[in-house]
């Protein structure tokens, strides 16, 4: 998958988990500051990322993911 495909899938998953439209998602969107969700929402989102991309994201790595761009870069480098 290329970066655009990864971004689009991440945006789709965000739209499902957090009440946001996929076309409003940017690389700068911060999971903790910009989304109205709690740690359980974020954990479920990370689990969906793992399922969607066939990658395992450790709790330590997940804690470092703050923005959409960081998540896309992480997935791209761990495909």
C-alpha positions in Angstrom: 0.0 0.0 0.0 1.2 3.5 -0.7 1.0 6.4 1.7 -2.2 7.8 0.2 -4.0 4.4 0.5 -2.8 4.1 4.1 -4.0 7.6 4.9 -7.4 7.0 3.3 -7.9 3.8 5.3 -6.8 5.5 8.6 -9.2 8.3 7.9 -12.0 5.8 7.2 -11.3 4.0 10.5 -11.2 7.3 12.4 -14.6 8.3 11.0 -16.0 5.0 12.3 -14.5 5.4 15.8 -14.8 9.1 16.4 -17.6 11.3 15.3 -15.7 12.9 12.5 -16.0 13.0 8.7 -13.2 11.2 6.8 -12.7 14.2 4.6 -12.0 16.4 7.6 -9.0 14.2 8.6 -5.5 15.7 8.1 -2.0 14.4 8.9 -1.8 17.0 11.7 -5.0 15.8 13.4 -4.0 14.9 17.0 -5.8 11.9 18.4 -5.8 13.2 22.0 -6.3 16.9 21.4 -8.6 17.0 18.4 -10.9 14.0 18.8 -13.5 13.7 21.5 -12.6 10.2 22.6 -11.2 8.4 25.6 -8.4 5.8 25.9 -10.8 2.9 25.2 -11.8 4.6 21.9 -8.1 5.0 21.0 -7.3 1.4 22.0 -10.2 0.1 19.8 -8.9 2.3 17.0 -5.4 0.9 17.3 -6.8 -2.7 17.3 -8.7 -1.8 14.1 -5.5 -0.4 12.6 -3.8 -3.7 13.4 -6.6 -5.7 11.7 -6.8 -3.5 8.7 -3.1 -3.4 8.0 -2.0 -6.8 9.3 0.5 -5.3 11.7 1.0 -5.5 15.4 1.4 -2.2 17.2 2.9 -2.6 20.7 1.3 -0.6 23.5 4.6 1.3 23.8 4.5 2.3 20.1 0.7 3.1 20.2 1.4 5.5 23.1 3.8 7.4 20.9 1.2 7.8 18.1 -0.2 11.3 18.5 -1.2 12.4 15.0 -2.7 10.8 11.9 0.6 11.5 10.1 2.6 9.6 12.7 0.2 6.6 12.4 0.5 6.6 8.6 4.3 6.7 8.8 4.3 3.9 11.4 2.1 1.7 9.3 4.1 2.5 6.1 7.4 1.5 7.8 5.9 -1.7 9.4 4.2 -3.2 6.3 
